[in-house]
Every structure is written in C-alpha cells, then in structure tokens.
C-alpha cells in the first residue's frame, strides 16, 4: 500500500461579508395561512386535509406564530389556531416577507490554481510553504504540482455560492481585504486514489492529482519526482464561471434591430426605471452624453440611482479620447452637484455594451445586450441587441457587470457589492415559467465554440455580420466557414462587414473574397446603413448577438469579459433576424 501526498497550489483570501440570515418561508407555510383564513382549525384537521405529518405542521405553525401571523386559541375541547390581522395582510403577497437578522463575519476561502475553482477553507484545507518544506525534509513523499504563473482573482458569483448557506443572503462586502496569499493544499493519495476531497472538487483537478501521484510512484525506484507540471491551466471553461443555459419564454419582439429602435429601447428603459439604471458603453461621447442627460435627470428626480461604466478598444487613440471625455464630464457633474449619477473614472477593459434597468420594481429588471455603444452612437447605424426579461438570465448578466465594476485591479467596490446583492435578490424571486427557448450569456472565449458548432451543424444558412474586417479573419473565421461550406454544398454562407479595420488592404480583402467565392462563401461590405451589428446565425433557430467583431478580433482567456454576448436558441429567431437585416440594408441601399 502506497501513500503519497500531492501539494496543490492554491490562493487563500479572507474578506469581511455582510449578510441577512433567516430561513425563507416555504409554500407550506403560505398555504397554512390561507387555510387558517377560512376559520380557526386544529392541527389534527390540518393534518387530515393536507396529508402531511403532524410534526411538520406544528413546526410551520410555530414559525408563523413567532412572526405574529398566527395565534393559538385554547378551548375546553381542543386547541385551535387562527390567523391574525397581520397574517391576513401578508397572505395576499406572492411571497411571505422575511424578517432576517443582519450579520457580519470574516470568511476565508481558497482558489485552486489548476482549475480556478473556489472552495471554502474547510473543503480544501491549506498549509503554508514552510510546512510543506519541513515535511519534505523529514522524508515524507510529497509531489508538488507546479504553480502556474497566471494570476487569479476570486470571481464574485462562485464566492457567494461557495460561502453562504441556504438561509443566508449576501448583502455586501468590505471593499478592502487581504491580498490573495500563496498556499498549498496537501491531498493524500492512497494506491492511486485521492482521499478527503470535497464533492465539489472538479473532475479535472482530481485527474491532475492522480497524474501527479502516478508520476512520483513510477520513479520511486530512482530519484523521486518532486514536482509535476500541470496541463490543466485555469480558463473560462470553469463551470463556476461559465454562465448556465436558461430555459425561458422568448419572443422576437425582444430583438432590437436598427439605430432608431435602439434609441427607443434605451430611452424606454430610462423612462420606466424607478430604482436602478446602469449603462456600460465601450466609448463615451460628450455630445451624446449631453443629449441623453435630460432623460437621466428625469430619472434621478424619480429616485433612480444611475451608474455609467465604460470600456475600451484596442485603438489607443480612442481609448485615450474616451478617458479624457470621462474626466471632463466627471468634473462637470461634480460642479453641477448632480447627485444620483456616477460616471466611473476607470476603464473596465471590456468591449461589451449593456444596459441594466429595473422595470418599475426592484424585484424585476431587464437587460439590453448587443452591439450598440449606448453613450457614443448617433443611433443611425444598423445595430442588433436583445432585451432580456427573465430574472435568472438578467442575474447572469449582472454577475458579469459586477466583475467589470472591479476595474483592472480586481478590487471589490461598493458598486460590486450592490450588483452581487441585486443578482442574489433576482435569483430568490419566484422563477418564471419555463419556456421553449434556450438562452445563455456568452463570454469572450466561448464565442469560438459557437463558430465551431455552426461549422459542424449548419445545414441551410450561415450568416455572420461584423462591424470590422481585418486580416485576423483569415485565421479566426474563414477556415471554419470554408469548412462548413465544403461540408454542406447547398449551404448558403454569407459574411457581411461594415468597414475594414485599417490593418488590411483592399488587395487582401479582394483576395480573401475571391478565395471565399471559390468555396461558395459570399463576403460583401455593407455601407448603407453603416453596419455596426455583430451577430452569427445558422439555419432558422440559432442566433448569437454580441459585442464581438467576428471578422476582426478574438478574445483571450486573460480577459474573458472583453466581449459579452447572448446565445439564443428559439424557433424562428435566426430567420426573423436575417429578414430584418436584409430588409434594412436593401431599403437603405434603394433610398
């Protein structure tokens, strides 16, 4: 029997969290209130009607009495329970109101540097470097998995999911905390099988532990292998980070196409908001901001809190120009004393375009995600965005904006805490009825997976629209698109772009266009209207609406939120979007 310990490189952090503690009300308790509203009743009668054990009913009644919604009546014959006037009020609510306790505590967490998974410290206990050194000096068989050079920070959603119990609801986090420290987690491997791992441990990490232990065992006869180079580097495929697919009800009325419709959608979101509005635009233009300011002022007067985030592009001149405009606008807002509107001073480093707004109630929000630079566009270009209404899906978008709100240094801000709490609140609401559409938030590197899927599955049509066209398209998009056309000879493949990026010559564009034509792929520019939309669709039922310039840029694992999109799988969504696109470009060309 052999025993080897594998040292996993981890990062240990500690933060002070604020949360509300209190078990949420169940459907049973709500039903009991409604039943007692019909008249005083005994536990025996309730048990007979509900076919539920008496103990369960008694526990629910005790909770309701503590809340003051039910009271007990003693009579010579039996004990009865009746609803109170307060209980008659709350029984009409969709959900019974909670009265949680506000608590705070410091929590320690661990991130394994192999897969990027976040654990509670008790799920993956850690030790300091000197402890591992000492045990090695004493002759204990330990193999260390090499610590990757790539740095990690804790993701907000996995952190909340890992650290809080079902009766605890995240409220906030102190903006400052200790830096992540390098530690080691020692995992015993007995006869090739790791022991003591949490059920949450991802399969990739388990396999790496086994390989590290096997490498040391195989060299036991000679010089022991003290280190193991991991092949499982952290990336966006971490299931804790990758947003899930949601089954929702979706209608094509929530497809926003064309410049005028985007202006209407933005002003409509601002006009309906009563509590919260957040806009993330890659660039900020002083004239466009000034044009929107009257609408923002009206919202502020109604009590809406507004935050504006801005990203950046690879174009250094544009980035510096935006930073200069932001600095100027911040000074003007400060001199005016306009409270309730915050223009953040830092770049998020993202090309994403997102609007978040409540829909008249803090428990219901919408998100607009797509290609439109909300604070830069003149709303004359052809844009494509999607309006999201499902609470779970909007919460997934808020998770990404919460990450962006941390800026380049990764520090939690008050805005980060507020956004995380908002996402938690939306997820706690009554879920919408499940629909036929499958919709998910798409982070940067995952765009390539959709291109490969389109290559393998498209049967009738494959359409890509991109604002820019650059030489990179010859490596990123054209090979899979050519492969799709060769695989299905009857496949209608069309690529549209608005302008070249300046990094490609007209001669190169002509050469690529001719090469594409030989395999049945049509590439053409669209000048009227100016094309700023970024979408990919195949056949009738799949569309990806995004900020990603398919024909000129590629996201990296280092910045997974550089591009953010939405993948929609719904009957007819691809066909309808293509029809709108064709109608808009034809109409503009004929005018």
N, C-alpha and C positions, 0 to 999 in steps of 0.2 A: 504494500500500500504506500503510495507516494503522496506527499503533501507539499505543495508549492504555493507561495503567496505572490499574487500579481498586484503590483502597485499601479493604480490608475491615476493619471494626472488630473487633478480637479482644481477648481477655483472656489474658494469659500468666501461668502459675503454675509453681512449682517445689517439689517435695516430695522427701523422702528416703524411699525404699522399701526394704523388706527382702524378700528372695525366695529361693527354692530354685532352683538351676539344675542341670539334668540331663535328658537326653533320656529320655522314658519308654520302657519296654520295649514291643516290638511283639509281635503274635501269632506271628510267625515265630520269634522267639527262644524264646517259651514252647513252641512246637511242637518246636523243635530239642531242648530239654531233655527233653521227653517221648520223643522218638525215641532220644536217646542213653541214656535209661534202659533201653532194651531191650538195650544192649550197645555196646561200642566200635565206632565206624564211621568210615570215611574221608570226606573231602569229596566225592570222586567218587561214592561210594554215596549220600550225602545229596542230591547234585545230581540223580542219576538218579531217586530216589524222589519228590523234591519238584518236579522240572521247573522249577527256579529257577536262574538264572545262578550259577556258582561264586563269582564275586566277592561277590555278596550274602550267600551262605552264610558265606564266610570272614569278612566284616565282622561278621556276627552272632556267630560263634564267638569272635572276638577280644573282643567286649564281654562275652560270657559268661565267658571266661577271666579277664578283668580283675576281674569280680565274684567269682571264686573258685568258680563253679558248674560249670565245665568245665575239664578238663586235657588236655594233649596227650601222647600216647604214641608214642615212636619205636621202630620195629622195622626189621629188615633189609629187609623187603618194602615197607613203606609207613608213612605217618604216620596214626595214628588218634586220635580224640577220644573221651573218655568223661566221664560225669557224675561229679561229686564227691559226697561225703555231704551237703554243704551244698546242692548242686543238687537232690538227691533230696528234700530238705525243701521248698524253695521251689517246686518244680514242682507241688506239690499246691495251691498258693494259686490263688485266682481270678485274681489279677493278680500279676505278679512284683514284689517290693518294690524300690523305688528307694533309692539312696544319694546324694541330691543334695548339692551344696555350698551352704551358707548364705552369701549375698552381700548387700551393701547398696550402693545408689548413688542419687545425686540425679538426678532426671529432670525435664525441662522439657516442658510441654505447652501447647497453645493451644486456646482455645474461640472459635469464630467466633460473633459476637453476632447474626448474621442467622438461623441455624438452630439454634444451640446445639450444634453438632457438635464433638466433642473430637478433636484431632489431636495427633500427635507433632510436635515443633517442626520437624523436617526435612520433614514432609509439608505444612506450611503455614508457611514461614519468615516471621518478623515483624521489623519495624523500629520504632524509637522515633518519637515525634511530631516531634522536631526534624529527623529525617532526611527525613520527608515534606515538612516546611515548606521545607527547604533545596532539595530537588529541584523543588518548585513555584516557588520564587524564581528558579531557573535556567531556568524556562520549560518544564520537562518537562510534557507533558499528563497530568495526574492528576485523576481524579474520585473523591471520597470518598463512600462510602455512609454516610449519617448513622448515628451511633452511637445505638442505642436506649437509652432511659432505664432500661429494665428491667434489673435486676441478675441475674447468673447465678452459679452456683457449679458446680464440677465434679461430675458425677454419678459415683458410685463404680464402677458396673459399666462404663460406657464408658471410664473412666480405666484400669481394669485391662486391659480388652480392647485398648485402643489402645497401651499402653506395654510390654506384656510379650510376649516371643516364645513360640513353642510349647514350648520346653524350659525355660521359666521359670514358676514357680508363686508367686503372691503369698502373702506371709506377714504383712506388716504395713506400717504407715506411721508415721512420726513424727507425733505428734498436733499438732505445731505446724509451720507452714511460712510462707513468704512470702505476703502477700496477693496476690490476682489484680491484675495491673497492666494498664492500658490500652495497647494497642499497635495497630499496623496491619500488615496483610499486603498487599503490593503484587503484584497479578496482572497480567501483560501480556496485553492483548487485541489480537491482530493480525487486522485485517479482520473484526472481529466475533466472533472465536473465542478464548476464553481459552487460555493456554498454561501448561504446567508444573504443572497441578493433579494432586493425588493421585487415584488411582482411587476412594478412599474419599469423595471430595467429593460431597455430596448434590446431586441434580438441582436442587433449589430454589435452592441457593447459586449454581450455575452460571448459572441463568437470571437471577438478580438481577445477577450480574456483567455478563452480556450486555446487560441493560436499562440498567445504569448507563453502560456504554461507548457504547451507541447514543444515549443522551441527550446525551452530550458531543459525539459525532460530528455529530449533527443540528444543533448550534448552532455548529459550527466557523466558519461564515461570520460570525457575530456574536460577542457576548460569550460566552466559553466557560462551560459549566456545570461548576462545580467540586464540587458536591455532588449527591447523589441520595438521595431519601427512599425507603427500602426498604419494600415492602409485605409482606415475608415475616418477620414477627416470630417470635421463638422460642416454641415451645409444646410441649405434651406429645406431639404427633404425631411428634416427632423419633424416627426408628427406633432410635436408640441408647438411647432412654429407654423407649419403649413395649415392654412385655414381649411375647414371641412367643407364638403359639399352639402348644401341645404336643399331639401325638397320644399318648394314653395309654390304658391299660386302666382303666375306671372302673365301679364298681358302686354301686347306690343304697344299699348298706349304709353308705356313707360320707357319706350325707346325715344330718345331725344335726338333729332337729326336737323341739321341746318343751323345757321347762325341765329336767326330770329327766334327759333324755338328755344335755343339755349339762353338767350337773354330773358325770354318769358319764364323759363324754368327757374333761373336764378332769382329774378325779382319776385316770383311767386313764392319761392322758399323763404326769402327775406320777409315778405309781407305776411306770411302765415305764422312765422316764428313768434313765440311769446316768452321763451326762456333762454334758448341757446342757439347760436349760429357760429359755425366755423368754416372758413374758406381756406383751402390750400391751392395756391396757384404757382406755377413754375416761375413766372415773372410778374412784376407789378409795374404798371404804367401810371404815372402821375395823372394824366388826363382821364384815364379810365377809372381810376380810383375816385377822382373828383366827381365824375359823372354818376357814380354809384353812391356817393356819400349822403345825398338826401334820403335815399331809401334806408341806409344804415342808421341815419339819425332818427327816422321814424321808428325803427325797430328798437333802438336804445330807449326812446321815450316810453315805449310799452314795457320796458323792463328786460329786454333781451341783452344777454351778455355775448359779446362778439370777439372772436379771436381770428386773426389772419396770419397764416403761415405761408412762407414762400420757399421755393426750392431753388434749383439751379440747373444749368445745362453745361455741356462740355465746352460751350462757347464762352471763353473767358471774358470777352468784352461785354457780352450780355449780362453775365453774372455780376461783374463789377457795376454795370449800369443799374441793375436791379438793387444791389446793395446801397448804391448812392441814393436812389429814389426812396428806398425804405427809410434811410437815415433822415432824409429831408421830410418825409411825411410824418415820421415819429415826432420830429421837432415841432411841426405844425399842429399835430394833435395835442401835444403837451401844452403848447402856448394857448390853444383854444380851451384847454381844460375839459375836453370831451371824455367823460368817464363812461366805462362800459365797452369801449372799443380798444383792443390791444393789438397792435401790429408788432409781431415778434421781431426782435433785432437780428436773429440768426437764420442762416440758411439750413433747411432740413436735408439738403443734399439729394432731394428727390425730384423727379420729373413728373410726378403724379399730379392729377387735377381732381380735387374732391371738394364737395360741399356737404356739410352736415348741418341739419336744422331740425328742431322739434316741430311737430305738426300741430301746434296748439296745446300740447300737453307734454310734461317732462317724461312721461312714460311711453311716448310714441315719437320716433324720429325717422327722418328719411335721409338717404344719402344719394348724391349725384356723383357718378364716377365715369370718367371718359377722357376725351382729348382736349377739352376746352380750357384755355388759360383764362379763368374767370375774371381776373383783375388786369388782364393785358389785352384780351381780344376786343376787337371792334364789332364782333358778332356778325361779320359779313362773310366769313369763311364757311365751308361745309365741315361741320363737326359731328361727332357721334358720341353720345353719352347714354347712360342708363340710370333710371330712377329706381332706387331700392326702397321697399317699404317694410319688408319682413324684419321683425325685431332682432332675430338671431343673426340674420345676414348683415344688418346695419351694425350690430355689435361687433361682427368680424371686421368691418371697415374701421370702426372706431379703434379697435386694437392696433391697427396699422398706423393710424394717425397718432395714437398715443406714443408709439415708438418714434415716429418722426418728431414729436414735440420735445424729445430729449436732446435734439441737436447733435452736433458732431461729437461732443464729448461723452454722450451717453448718460448724462446725469438726469435723474428724475427731477421734474419741475412740478410746481403746483398744478399746471395745466395737465401734465401727465397723470397725476393722481385723479384729477377731476374726470378725465376721459376714461380711465380704467374703471372708476366708480360708475360712470354712466353706462359703460358696456355691461358691467355686472348687473346693474339695475334692469337693463333691457332684457338680459337673459333670464331674469327672475320673473318677468311678466308672463301672463298666460300665453302659451305658444299659439301661433296661428295654425289654422287647419292646414294639413299637408296637401300640397298641390302636385301637379304633374311635372313641373319644371325642376330641373337640377341646376342650381346656381352656386358658384363659389367665387371667392375673392382670389385673385391670381397675383402672386408676387413675381418679381423680375425673372429669375432664372427658370421659373416654371413655364414661361412663355415658349421656351424651346420644346418642351414636352408636347404642347398643343400643336406646334408645327409638325412634329414627327407623327402625331396622331392623324392630322389632316393628310399627311403624305400616305399613310397606310390605309385610311378609311374612306377618303373622298371618292365618290362614285360618279357624280354628275357635275358638280360645280366646285370650284375652289377659287375664292376671291380674297385678295389682300389689298388693303388701302393703307398708304403710309404718307405722311407729310413730306418726308425727305427720302432721297435716294442717294446712296453713297456706294463706294467701291466695296464696302463690307458686305453688301447684299450678295456679292458673288460667292461669299463663303458661308453666310448665315442662312439665307433664304432660298437662293436659286437652286442649289443642289437638291434639297428635299422637294422643292416644287417641280423641278425637272424629273425627279424620280417618280413623283405622283403621276405626271403626265405620261411617262413611259409605261407605268404600271396599268393605267386605265386609258386606253387610246381615245375613248369617247368623252373623257373628262374635259370640261370647259374650264380652263385655267386662265385667270386674268389678274394682272398686278397693276395697280394704279399708284401714281405718286404725284405730289404737288409741286415739288421743286427739287433740284439737285442740291447736295449739301456743300458744294464748293470744293469738295475733296475728290470729285470725279469729273472727268472731261466729257464733252459732248461726244467725242470719238469713242470713249469707253462705253458710254450709255448706248450708242448705236451698235457697238459690237455685242454687248450683252443682249440687246433687244433682238438682234439677228440670230444669236445663238438660241435664245428662247423660242423664237418663231420656228426654228427647225424641229423642236420637240413639241410644238403645239401650244406654247405658252405665250400669251399676249401681254406685252408691257407697254403702257402708254401714260403720258403725263395728262394731268387734269389742271387746267388753268382757270376755268370759269365754271363754277366759283372756285376761288382758291381752296385747295384741298388741305385741310389740317386734321382730318379724321384719321384714326388708326384703328383698323378692325381687321379681323380674319374670320372668314366663314366658309363652311363647306356644306354642300347639299342644302337641305331646307331647314334643318333643325339645330344647327350649332353655330354660335357666334361668340367671338372674343372681342370685347370692347375695352380699349386700353389706352394708356399714355405711351406705349412702346412704339417707336418708329421701326416697323418691321424691316424696312429696306435700308436702314442706315445705322442701326445701333443694336447692341446686345448687352444684356445685363450681366453683372458678375455676382458671384457668391459674396463678395466683400460688402456689397450694398444691395441686399435683396429687395429693399423698398425703393430703389431708384425708379422702378416702373411698377405701377399697380393697375390691374385691370379686373374685369369681371368676365367669367366664362358662363354662358347661358346655353342650356340645352332644353329647348322647348319647341313644341310643334309649330312650324312655320316661321320661327323667328329669323332664320337666315334668309329665307326667301323674301320676307317683308322688308328687311333692312336693305337687301340688294335692290329691290324695286324702288325704294325711296331714294337710294343713292343714284340709280340710273335716271330716275325722273328729275332729280335736282340738277345733275350735270347736263342732261340733254336740254332742259329748259333754259339753263344759263347759257349754253352754247348757242341756242337759237335766238336769244334776245339781242 
